[in-house]
């Protein structure tokens, strides 16, 4: 069973009030039987997804695209290192692993297998929270550049081939998400949850409309778009420069 917790009184991830990067979406894997850690993280403004085991976690990673994954220590160290090995074949998000004080050798093995950091277990949320945010920031650069498009998060500024363009907040957030995942397919659900929030229940064509407007503002041909490409049955992909050149040549 997967649970998503968001504190309704906090700004929702994917919906920042300015160009500043949103709080990370955190996946807790077999961390929190009582739910206390998840509730505290949600109370701090993070979106928290929980699952019970490694097999479910791999499915959730593909569906939710979390920013950070958090694991508990495994009784079977091999299970933890195997999970990290499988995860690292396709994903690069930070992975934080809890390690007991009596198991320093486990920490070395987990780091070698692909963990980003090992922290003291049981988790203490006031200590865990800044680690999660710092891990997320390392993957959230202020300036994103894909082909002719340059986006500056803190300045809320976008340039195409050096010329500034004005984007409304939602289109800016949409472009930032696509640029952060440039070259990969992101599903409609992933985009909507990142930009509009996990609880969005508005019009079903909202994303299509915003994609169309964004293409127009970027000068991407609506009938034959080369930058923001639709992937039938899945979602969208922001093309890398090589992909755009190849498309133009065909």
N, C-alpha and C positions, 0 to 999 in steps of 0.2 A: 504494500500500500504506500502510495506516494502522497505526501502532504505538502501543501504550499501555504506558508504563513506570511502575511504582510500586515504590519501594524497600520490600521486605517488612519491614524492620526499623524503618521510620518509620511514624508514625500515618498512616492513609490518609485522603485528602481525603474530605469528607463524613462522616467518622466522628470528630469531635473528642471529646476526653475530657470536655469541659465545654461550657458554652454559648458558648464563644469560637468565632468563625467559623473554618471549616476553611481549610487552605491552598488556593490557587487551582488550578483545572484549567487547564493551559496548552496551547494549540495552537501548535506550531511549524510554520510554512509554508515549505518549501524552505530551512530554516535550517541543517540539520545533517547533511550527507552522512556524516560519520564517526560520528555518534551521541554525540559527547563532551558537547555542551551538554545534550542530553536526559538523559544518565546523571548528570551533575552536578546538574541540577535535581531529578531523581528522588531522588538521594541526600540532597537537602535536604528531602525530604518532600512534594514536589509531584507531582501526577499529570500526566504529560506525554503528549500525543498529537501524533504527527508525520504530516505528509503532504507530498507532493512538489510540488504545484502549486496554483494559485488555484482551479481548477475543483473539485478534490477538497476543498479547504479549505471551500468553500461548502457542500458536502454534509456534511462533518464538523461544521461549526458547527450545522447543523440537527439533526444526530443526537446530538451529545455536549454541546451547550450549554456550551462552555468559558467560563471566567471571564475569561481574557485571551488575545488572539491576538498572536503574534510573527511578524513578517515579515522576510525579508532584503531588501537592496536589489535592485531589478530592473535588469537591463541596459536594459530598455525601461521608462522611467518611466511611460509611459501605461498599461502593464499594471497597475502598482501602484496608480495613482490610480483606474483603472476598477474594480479589485477592491474598493477601499475604498468607492467610490460604491455598488456593488451591496450590499456588506455593510451599509452604513449605512441602507439602505432598510428593513431589518427588524431590525437588531440594534444594541445600544448598548454591548456590552462594550468595555473598553479595548483598543486596538490599538497595540502597540509596534513601531516600524519601525527596523531597523538602517540607518544611513547612513554612508557613507565620508566621511572628512575633506575629500575633494576635491569633495564634492557638496552644499554648503550650499543651493543653489537647489532641489535635490531635496527637502530637508527642508521647505522652505516649501510646495512643491506638495503634498507628502504630508500635511502638517498641514491645509492647506486642504481636502484631499479627505476628511478624517475621521480621520486618525491621532491618537491621544492624545498620543504623545510619540515623538521620534526620538532614538536613542541611538547611541553609537559602534559601528561595525562594523569588524572582527570582534567579536562579543560576548565579554565577559569575565564569566563567571558570577557572581563575587563582587560585581560592580557591577550586573549584570542582576537578580539575585535580589531585592534590596530594592526595585527599581523595580516588579517584578511584584507584590510583596506590597502596596506602597503603592497601586498602581493598583487592586488587588482591594479594598482596604479602603475606597476611596472609594465603592464600590458595596455595601458591607456595613455599613449603619448598625447601631448597637447597639439601637435601638428601631424595631420594625416595627409599623405600625398598619394594619389593614384592617377596615373596618366596625366592629363592636363589639369586635374582638379586638386586644389590644395584647400584643406579645411583646418582652421585654427579654433580649437575648442574654447579656450579662455577668452578669446576676443570675439567669439561668435562671428567669424569671418570666413567667407568662401571666395576663392578666386578660380576662374577657369581660364587657362592660358594667360595668367597674370592679371586678368580683368576682374574686378570685384563684382559679385552679384549679391542681391538681397534675397534671403530666404526667411520665410516665417519660421517660428520656433519648431513646429512639428516637422516641417520638411528638413530643417537643419538636423534635428535628431535622427530622422530617417536616413539622411545622407551619411551622418557620422556612423551609424550602425552598419550600413552597407560597406562603407570604406574600411571599417575595422575588420570586416570579414571578406575583404576583396579577394576575388578569385575562387571563392567557395559558394556553394548554393546554401541560402538560408530560407527556411520555410516561411510561409505566410504567418503561421502561428508564432514562430520565433520573433519575427519582425514586429507583429502586433503587440506581443507581450513586452518586448524591449522598449518600444516607442510609446504605446498607449497604456501599458500596464497589464498585469496578469488578469485583472478583473474586468477588462474592457468588454462591453456587451453592446456596442453601438452598431452602426450600419455595416453590413457585410462587405460593401464595395468601397469602404473608406480607404483601405490601403491602395486599391487600384487607382482611385482618384488622385491620391497624393503622389503615387509613382508617376502618373501622367503629368501632373503639374511640375514635379521635380525634373523630369526629362526635359520639359519645355524650358525651364529656367537654366538648365545646364547646356542647352543647345543640342541635346541628344535627339536625333530624328525619331518622331513618334511612331512612324510606320515601320522603320527599320532601325531600332535603337542599337547602338554599338557599345554604349557605356553601361546602362542598366538593362540587363538582359533577363527576360522572363524564361523560366524553365518549366515547361508544361507539367502540370500535376504536382509540382513541388513548391516553387516560390520564385526567388529572384537571385541573380548573381551580378555583382559589380565587376565588370571585366577589368583585368589587368592590361597594361599597355600592349603586351605581346598579343593578348587575345583580341584587343581592338584592332590591331594592325592586321591580324589574320582574317578577322571578319570583314574588314574593308577590302581585302584583296580577293575575297571569294565572290 
